[in-house]
Amino acid sequence: MEPEEGPVATRMDQQRATAERDWRVGLSDDQLRHVLYLLKLCRYFDERMEALYRQGRLPGAIYSGRGQEGTHVGVAYALRPEDSLFPTHRDLSAQLTKGLDLKRVMAQFWGRIDGYTRGRDGNSHIGDWYGARTWTVMSHLPIAYPVACGAALAYQRRGEPRVAMAICGDGATSNGRWHEALNVSAIHRLPVVWVVNNNQYAYSTPNRLEIPTPTIAERAAAYGMPGVRVDAQDVLEVYRVAHEAVERARSGGGPTLIESVSLRWRGHAGHDPAKYVPRALLEEYMENKDPVRRFQDLLLAHEVVDEAAVKAIEERVEREFQEGYEFALASPFPVGEEVTMGLWVEDGYWQREPSREGGTEAP
């Protein structure tokens, strides 16, 4: 039988082309490879930092986000450089995606002067407002939500086409600040995107004992905004949903609530064995729902990468981690004279130009 020609064949070609475009969610081959690099970087960083912590070579605490890289990379990749991210202590992968410098991050963990807080903090209270546009992590969850409201209100009033995005976990949705932030953002149609990283467990409390509705996303209806629930193991679907929400906010459409459902592979912190999570559920996610492996397999299947390209990415990640580790240990500790730096606003603070090294532009 001869192959079809004419209008029928043309429509089939168009359908195939559309299907090819759809799975890519508008990303080029280079961008898809970059997403794989980010996923690999975030996973390797998490694994190696946990190993150093357990060996007693990393001071302080560690809060793993392993298994949730699909959320972190997917939502942050949807932001433009001028947009702002308000993360939690567990969202370092999102901050790296947004542009944090790995060497400075590692200097931060070792309390060195080249870290983002110049040695004032030893681990995850990281931010780079004047560079990557990530707000310094604040411990009282979800305090970043109302702060993101303020940033979004500033963008709106200044007429700037910028968007704020805030992340929290499922447990933080029980806090009054979370509801206040959603309410205010909806009333004023603020350019903000709310992301809930639903781990299914808030520390040891399962969703069924903390959330009265079947989903978190459906709460959005009470505030008059869209709510979307997404599988966090599919980084491209997370990116698609986040990109639509970000551009909707940028165009004046107001806020969106995104519930990204995953299961973290580690407990609340490095000291927590997470025995409260059913072993069968954890194994299902680790063996069959790994967002990094899923995305790698997808790119291999579509020949966006081959095994050699994957190996090159992994070698790059390992090299960058080692360089960051050596940089951190070579960085000096802060000196006493610096203890008062950054405590007071200088004259003319709001009039001066921004600087990546600690500038003074209004947020």
N, C-alpha and C positions, 0 to 999 in steps of 0.2 A: 504494500500500500504506500502510495506516494505521500510525503509529508504535506501537511496543509499549508496553503499559501494564502495571501490576501488578507482581508480584514480579520478573519478568525485567528490566523497565525499572529497577526499584529497585536490583537488583544491578549493572546496568551503570553507573548513576549512582554507586554506591558505589565501583566499580572505577575510574571516572574520577577521583573525588575522592581515592582512595588514591594513584593515579598522580601527581596534582597535588601531594599532600603529599610523596610520596617524593622527587621531584626537589629539593624545597626542604629536605630533611633537617631538618625542624622549624623552619626559620628563617622569620620574618615578612618582609613586603615591606621594611619599614624596615631589618631586619637584613641582608637581601640587598643593599640599596643601600649600607649601611655597609661590607659586605665589598668591594663594587666601589670605594668610596672608598678603602679601605685598599690595595687592589691598585694603584690609580692613583697614590696617594701614594707608595708604595714604589717603583714603577717610575720615576716622575718624579724622585724624590729621587736614585735611583741614576744616572739619565741626566745630570742637572744636575751632580751632584757629580763625575762622571767628566769632564764638559766643563770644569769649573773646575780640576780636577787637571791636565788636559792643557794648559790655558792658563797654568799656573804660578801660579794664584790660590788654590789649596788646598794648604797645606803637608802634609808627611807622606805616608803611603801610603793607598791606597784598595783595598778588597776588595769587588768587585761580587758581588751575588747576583741579577743580572738573569736572568730565565728561571726562577728558583726561587721566585718569590713565592707560587705555589700551595702549596708546602710551608710556608713561613714564616707566611703569613696563616692557612692552614687549621688548622695545629696550635695556634697561639697563640690563635686565636679560640675554641677549645674549652675554654680555661681560664677559671676564675672569677677575680675580682679578688684573692681571698685565696690562690690557688694561686701557685706560684713557677716561674719559667722560668730555665733555666741554658743560655745560648746560647754560640755561638762568635763569632769576629770577623766572620763572614760573615752572621750572622743578625739584622742590624739591622731588617729588615722584621718579623721576629717580635717584636722588642722594641717597635717602634712600634705594632704590633697590640696588644701587652700594655699599652701606655699611656705609653711614654716621651714626653716633651714635645719636639716638633720643634725649638723654639727652643733649648732646652738642649742637644739633640743637636748642633746646628750650632755652638753656642758651644764645645762639646767639640772638634769638628774643627779649630777655629781656635785652640785652646789658651787659651781665655778663662776668666775666673773664674766665669762663669755656667754653664759646662759641668758635667757630672756629677762630674768629678774636680777641679773648680776650677782648671783649667789645668795639672794635673800630667801629663796625657796629651794627645796631639794628634789621636787618631782613634778607633779602634774599641774601646778598652778601656772600655766604657760599661756602667753598671748603675744600677738605682734600687731597692735592696732594700726601702726603707721607703716607697716610693710605688707604683710599678708592679709591684713584687715580681719584678724581674729581677736576677739575680746579675751582678756585674761580670765581663766577659769575661776569661778567663785564657788565655794563649797556648799553654800546653803541652797540646795536644789528646790525649786527651779528658779532661783533668783535671776538667772540670765533672761528669763522670759519677759519680765517687766522692763529690764534694761534694753532688750531688743525693741520693745515697744517704743521706748524713748528715742532710740536711734532711727527707727522707721518714721516716727513723727517728725524728726528733724529733716530727714530726706524729703518727706512730703511737703513740709512748709518751705523748704529752700528750693523746691521744684527740681530736685535732682533725681534722675532716673536710676536710683539705686534701691537695693533690696536688702533687708535684714533677714537672717535665718537663725533660729534658736533650736537647740536640741535638748531633750531631757529623756529620762527613762520612764517606764510605765508607773513606777512608784510615785514619782513626782507629780503625776496628774491628780493625786489626792490632796495636793496642797492648794490653799486658797489663792496663792499668787498665780498659779497656772490658770485658774478660771478667770481671775481678774484680767490677766494679760489677753486672753482670748476675747473677752468681752470688750475691752477697750479697743483692741485692734479691729474688731468687727464694726463697732460704732463709727469709727473714724476711717474705715476702709484703708488701713495702713498697709504699706508695701512690705509685708512680712510673711515668712513661711514658718509654720510651727511643725517641728519634727519630733515624734515620740518614738524612741527606740525601744520597742516592746520586747523585752527579754523573756516574757512570760512569768518571770519571777522577780519581785522587788526584794532583793536580798533573799530571804527564805520564804517570802509570802507569794503564793501563786496568784495569777490574775483573778481567779474565781473568788478570792477572799478580799480583794481590794477594788475590783471594778464591777459595778452592778449591771452594766450593759454588756451585751455579747462582744462588742468591740469598742475600742477607744475612738476610732474614727467617726462613729455615728454620733458622738457627743457634739461634733461640729454643727450639726443641724440646729441645736439649741441656741447657737450664737450667730446663725445666719451665714455660715461660711461653708464651702465645700469640705468634705472629709473623705480621704482616700486611704484604703488599707492595701498594703503592698507586701509581697513576699521578699524579704530582705536577702534571700539567697540568690536572687536574680539582680545583679548590679545594674544591668541595662534597664530593667523595668523600674528599679528605684530611680535611676537617672531620668528616665522618661517622665515619670510622675513629678519628680522634683523640678525638672526643667519647665514643665507646663505650669507648675505652681509659681515658680520664680518669675516667669515672663508674664503670667497673669497679674501678679503683684506689681511688676514694673509698669505695666500698662494702665494701672489704676483700678484693677479689678478687686483689690483687697486681699485679705489673708486666706490661707489654705491650711488645713490640718492634715498632716501625713502620719499615719501609723505604719511603721515599718517593723514587721514581725520577724523575730529571729530567736536564737537561743545561744547565749554566750557559752563558750567551752570551758570557762573557768569561773570560779566563785566571785563573790563581791570584791575581794582583794586577794593579794598573794597568800595571805594566811588562811583563807577560807577554802576548805576542800569541797564545798557545795554538795554535801551528801543529801541535801533536801531535794535535789533534782533527780527524778527517776533515771536510773542508769540506762534503761532501754531508750528513753527519749533522747538523752545525751548522745548515745551511740548512733541513733538514727540521724541526728544532725551532723555529727562528725564524719560518718561514713558515707552518707547519701546526700547531704545538703550543705556541703562545703562551698561557700560562694567563690572562693579563689579557684578551686579546682574546676568548678562548673564553668566559670568564665574562660579559663584556659582551654578546657575541652571544646567549648564553643568556637573559640578562635582557631583552634587546630582543625576542627571539622570544616570550617569555612575557608581554610588555608590563608587566614590573615597572618598567622605565624606558623612556623614549623618547629620541630624539636630543637634545632640549632638556635633559633631565635629565642625560644623559651630559656634555653641554657644560658644564652648571652645575658638575658634580663636577670636571671638568678645570680650570675657572676657579678653583674653590676651592683645588684643590691647588697651582696656580701661585701664587696669592695667598699661601697659607700658606708656601710655600717662600721667596718673596721676603721676607716678613716675618721668617722665621727667619734668612735671610741677613743682613738689615739688623741684626737683634738681635745676631747673633754678632759682626759687625764693630764694633758700638757697645759691646760688652761689654769691660771693661778686662782687661788682662793681670794675672796674680796678682802680689802683692808679696812681698818677701822674708820679711816677718814671718809669712806663712802657711805657710812651708815645713815647720814642725813640726806643723801641725794634723792631727789624725787618726792620729798615730803611736802613741799610747798610750791604753789603756783607762782611763777615769776611774773613781773610786770609785763603787760603786752602779750600775755599767753595766747589769747584768741586771735591776735592780729598777725602772728608770724606764720611763715610758710611751713608746710609739713616736711618731715625728714624721716627717712627709713630708719635712721639711727635713734629715733626718739623725738620726732617732731611734735608740732603743737597745733596741728589743724584740728578744728572742731570736728567731732565725730560725724 
